[in-house]
Amino acid sequence: MSGQFEAAPGGGAAVVLDEVEISILRSLAVQLLELVGPGEEPVEGEDPLAALFSEGPSKPPDDPALARLFPDAYGEKEPDFSSEFRRFTENDLRARKREDALALVRALDRAGADGAGDEPHGATRRSGRRKRGLPDGAVELRLSLEDSRHWLGALNDLRLTIGTRLDVSDEDEEGELYRLPDEDPRKPMVMAYLWLGALQETLVETLMP
């Protein structure tokens, strides 16, 4: 897998992805949406201001990946403070993470739709290959500054989730996990983890002033 973000003319970022990469990235983002959970439907007639300050859960999630995405603000030493903080922030944080993942999915869907015809708009696939020098089946995906920030959040959440499933720690950057044989069932997930890290790193560099 490749994937290197570069600055796009007029702001934002651009990256070239092939069909397999788009499919993998979209599938991971959809799984992230399923993990985070659906948005809460507002009750008919409910005061929007009251809904804004509605209370969320007070305990951390049981799923280790969700617990990584929604950690205790004050750690185990201050459980009461962490519980109170979570009650009034987790719903908003979940909504923000859903928004980030949805922005990623929608951008990939637009790229696929735009690249399928003879006159692409905002992305180039096949028909624009000779003009732009892209490999067959590849898409040049351009993101606005706002979408780039959503992608940055979604990529970070995906890496945290996969890293938790793989039990990756800060000490594992050069550890045994990165030298797995091809037949190890964890290998595809490790490769995805490393690829997402490269995407995230180059996107951060692109957005730096």
C-alpha positions in Angstrom: 0.0 0.0 0.0 1.1 3.5 -0.7 -0.6 6.8 0.1 1.2 10.1 0.5 -0.7 13.3 1.1 0.5 16.4 -0.6 -0.7 20.0 -0.4 -3.5 20.8 -2.9 -3.7 24.0 -4.9 -5.9 26.5 -3.1 -5.5 24.7 0.3 -6.4 21.3 1.6 -4.7 18.1 0.7 -4.5 15.5 -2.2 -3.7 11.9 -2.3 -3.6 9.2 -4.9 -5.4 5.9 -4.0 -6.2 2.9 -6.0 -9.4 0.9 -6.0 -8.2 -1.6 -3.4 -7.0 1.1 -1.0 -10.3 3.0 -1.4 -12.2 -0.2 -0.6 -10.1 -1.0 2.5 -10.3 2.5 3.8 -14.0 2.8 3.3 -14.6 -0.6 5.0 -12.5 0.4 8.0 -14.4 3.7 8.3 -17.8 1.9 8.2 -16.6 -0.5 10.9 -15.5 2.5 13.0 -19.0 4.0 12.6 -20.5 0.8 13.7 -18.2 0.6 16.7 -18.8 4.2 17.8 -22.6 3.7 17.4 -25.4 5.5 15.7 -26.4 9.0 16.6 -29.2 9.5 19.0 -32.5 10.5 17.3 -33.9 13.7 18.9 -37.2 13.2 20.7 -40.1 14.9 18.9 -40.8 18.2 20.5 -37.6 18.1 22.6 -36.0 21.4 23.4 -32.8 21.6 21.3 -30.9 23.4 24.0 -31.9 20.8 26.5 -30.8 18.0 24.1 -27.4 19.8 23.8 -26.8 19.4 27.5 -28.2 15.9 27.8 -26.2 13.6 30.0 -24.2 10.7 28.7 -22.7 7.6 30.3 -20.7 8.0 33.5 -18.6 4.8 33.2 -16.0 3.9 30.6 -17.0 1.5 27.8 -16.3 -2.2 28.4 -14.8 -2.7 24.9 -11.1 -1.9 25.1 -11.1 -0.2 21.7 -14.0 2.1 22.8 -12.2 2.7 26.1 -9.2 3.9 24.1 -11.3 6.2 21.9 -13.2 7.6 25.0 -10.6 7.5 27.8 -11.1 8.7 31.4 -10.2 12.4 31.5 -8.6 12.2 34.9 -7.4 8.7 35.0 -8.0 6.1 37.7 -6.8 8.3 40.5 -9.8 10.7 40.2 -12.7 8.4 39.3 -15.4 10.8 40.5 -14.0 13.7 38.4 -13.6 11.3 35.4 -17.2 10.1 35.8 -18.6 13.6 36.0 -16.6 14.8 33.0 -17.6 11.8 30.9 -21.3 12.4 31.6 -21.3 15.8 29.9 -18.7 15.2 27.1 -18.9 11.7 25.8 -22.1 12.2 23.7 -20.5 15.2 22.0 -17.2 13.4 21.4 -19.1 10.4 19.9 -20.9 12.8 17.5 -17.6 14.3 16.5 -16.0 11.0 15.8 -19.0 9.9 13.7 -18.8 13.2 11.8 -15.1 12.6 11.0 -15.7 9.0 9.8 -18.7 10.0 7.7 -16.6 12.7 6.1 -14.1 10.1 5.1 -16.7 7.7 3.7 -18.4 10.5 1.7 -15.2 11.8 0.2 -14.3 8.2 -0.9 -17.8 7.8 -2.4 -17.5 11.1 -4.3 -14.1 10.1 -5.6 -15.5 6.8 -6.9 -18.5 8.5 -8.5 -16.5 11.3 -10.1 -13.8 8.9 -11.4 -16.2 6.5 -13.0 -17.1 8.7 -16.0 -15.3 10.3 -18.8 -15.2 13.8 -17.3 -14.1 13.5 -13.6 -14.7 16.4 -11.2 -12.4 16.6 -8.2 -11.0 13.1 -8.7 -9.4 11.3 -11.7 -9.7 7.6 -12.5 -8.8 5.8 -15.7 -10.1 8.3 -18.2 -7.6 10.9 -16.9 -4.8 8.5 -16.4 -2.7 9.6 -19.3 -3.2 13.3 -18.7 -2.2 13.1 -15.0 0.1 10.1 -15.2 -1.9 8.1 -12.7 -1.8 4.3 -12.7 -4.8 2.5 -14.2 -7.7 2.4 -11.7 -6.2 5.1 -9.4 -8.0 8.2 -8.1 -6.5 11.6 -7.2 -8.6 12.5 -4.1 -8.6 16.2 -3.2 -9.8 17.3 0.2 -10.8 20.7 1.4 -9.2 22.1 4.5 -12.3 21.1 6.5 -12.4 17.6 5.1 -8.7 17.2 5.8 -9.3 17.9 9.4 -12.1 15.4 9.5 -9.8 12.8 7.8 -7.1 13.5 10.4 -9.5 12.7 13.2 -10.9 9.6 11.5 -7.4 8.2 10.6 -6.3 8.7 14.2 -9.4 6.9 15.5 -8.8 4.0 13.1 -5.2 3.6 14.2 -6.2 3.8 17.9 -8.8 1.1 17.3 -6.6 -1.2 15.3 -3.7 -0.7 17.7 -5.9 -1.7 20.6 -7.0 -4.8 18.8 -3.4 -5.7 18.1 -2.4 -4.8 21.7 0.2 -2.3 20.3 2.1 -0.2 22.9 4.5 2.7 22.5 7.3 0.2 23.0 6.2 -2.0 20.0 7.2 0.4 17.3 10.2 -1.8 16.4 8.9 -4.9 18.2 8.0 -8.5 17.1 4.6 -7.4 15.9 6.2 -5.6 12.9 8.2 -8.7 11.9 5.3 -11.1 11.6 5.5 -13.9 9.0 3.1 -13.6 6.1 1.1 -16.6 7.3 0.3 -14.9 10.7 -3.4 -14.0 10.7 -2.6 -10.6 12.3 -0.4 -9.6 9.4 -3.1 -7.8 7.2 -4.2 -5.8 10.3 -0.6 -4.8 11.0 -0.1 -3.7 7.4 -3.3 -1.6 7.6 -2.1 -0.1 10.9 1.2 0.9 9.3 -0.5 2.2 6.2 -2.9 4.4 8.2 0.1 5.7 10.1 1.8 6.8 6.9 -1.4 8.5 5.7 -1.9 10.3 9.0 1.7 11.4 9.2 1.8 12.9 5.7 -1.6 14.5 6.2 -0.3 16.2 9.4 2.8 17.4 7.5 0.6 18.7 4.7 -1.6 20.7 7.0 1.3 22.3 9.0 1.8 26.0 8.2 
